[in-house]
C-alpha cells in the first residue's frame, strides 16, 4: 500500500494550497480517507476526513477554510486549503481506513509565513 502526498510548499499567510494524495495497493472506493498534520514538537492533529460515500468532516480549526474531496477514478484525495495561517504549518499526511485496515503515507511539508 502506498499513499503519496504532494502539493506542499511555502506560502504567505492568507494564501492557498492544494494537497493531493495518490493511493495504490488498495481498493480506493472502499476506504474513508483523511488528512492529519503534525507541527514540530506537537502531537499529530486530525484535520479532515471524507467517507467512501463522500461525507466530509473537519476539525474546528480548519472548518470553513479547508475542503476535502476525492476522485475515485484517480484513486486520489485532495485537501484544498485557503486563508492559510502560520498555525497551519506542519507536515500533512493522508490516511486510508476501512474496517481494521488503516494506512498512512509519507507527508508533505506546508509552511505558512506571516
C-alpha positions in Angstrom: 0.0 0.0 0.0 1.3 3.4 -0.9 -0.2 6.8 -0.1 1.9 9.6 -1.7 1.1 13.1 -0.6 2.2 16.1 -2.6 1.5 19.7 -3.1 3.0 21.2 0.0 5.2 24.2 -0.1 5.9 27.7 1.3 3.0 30.2 1.2 2.3 33.5 2.7 -0.5 33.9 5.3 -3.8 34.3 3.6 -2.7 32.2 0.6 -3.9 28.8 -0.7 -2.5 25.4 -1.4 -4.0 22.2 -2.7 -2.6 18.9 -1.4 -3.1 15.6 -3.2 -2.7 12.1 -2.0 -2.5 9.3 -4.6 -3.2 5.8 -3.3 -2.2 2.5 -4.7 -2.5 -1.0 -3.4 -5.9 -0.6 -2.0 -9.5 -0.7 -3.4 -9.7 3.1 -3.1 -13.5 3.4 -3.3 -13.9 1.2 -0.2 -11.8 3.4 2.0 -12.5 6.5 4.1 -9.7 9.0 3.5 -8.4 11.6 5.9 -5.7 14.2 6.4 -3.6 14.8 9.5 -0.9 17.3 10.3 2.0 17.5 12.7 3.9 20.6 13.7 7.4 20.2 15.2 7.2 19.3 18.9 3.4 18.8 18.8 1.0 15.9 18.7 -0.4 14.8 15.4 -3.7 16.6 14.7 -6.6 15.3 12.7 -7.6 17.8 10.0 -10.4 16.4 7.8 -11.9 13.2 6.5 -14.2 12.0 3.7 -16.1 8.8 3.8 -16.4 6.3 1.0 -19.8 8.0 0.3 -18.4 11.5 0.2 -19.5 12.6 3.6 -17.0 15.1 5.0 -16.0 16.3 8.4 -13.5 18.9 9.6 -11.6 19.9 12.7 -12.9 23.1 14.1 -9.6 24.9 13.4 -9.9 24.4 9.7 -13.7 24.4 9.2 -14.7 27.0 6.5 -11.1 27.3 5.2 -10.2 23.7 4.1 -12.1 21.4 1.7 -11.5 17.7 1.4 -12.6 15.9 -1.8 -11.9 12.6 -3.6 -11.7 11.3 -7.1 -12.3 7.6 -7.0 -11.4 7.3 -10.7 -7.9 8.7 -9.9 -7.5 7.0 -6.5 -6.7 10.4 -5.1 -7.9 12.5 -2.2 -7.4 16.3 -2.1 -7.2 19.0 0.5 -7.9 22.5 -0.7 -6.5 24.9 1.9 -7.4 28.6 1.8 -6.9 31.5 4.1 -3.8 29.8 5.4 -2.4 30.9 8.8 1.1 30.3 10.3 -0.6 27.9 12.7 -1.4 25.6 9.7 2.2 24.9 9.2 3.4 21.3 9.6 3.8 18.0 7.8 0.5 16.9 6.3 -0.2 13.2 6.0 -3.1 11.4 4.4 -4.5 8.1 5.7 -7.0 5.5 4.5 -9.2 3.4 6.6 -11.6 0.5 6.0 -12.5 -1.7 8.9 -9.3 -2.7 10.6 -7.2 -1.6 7.7 -5.6 1.7 8.4 -2.7 3.1 6.4 -0.8 6.3 6.5 1.6 7.6 3.9 4.5 9.9 3.7 3.8 13.5 4.4 4.2 16.8 2.6 5.5 19.9 4.3 3.4 23.0 4.4 4.9 26.2 5.7 2.9 29.4 6.1 4.9 32.6 6.6 3.4 35.5 8.5 
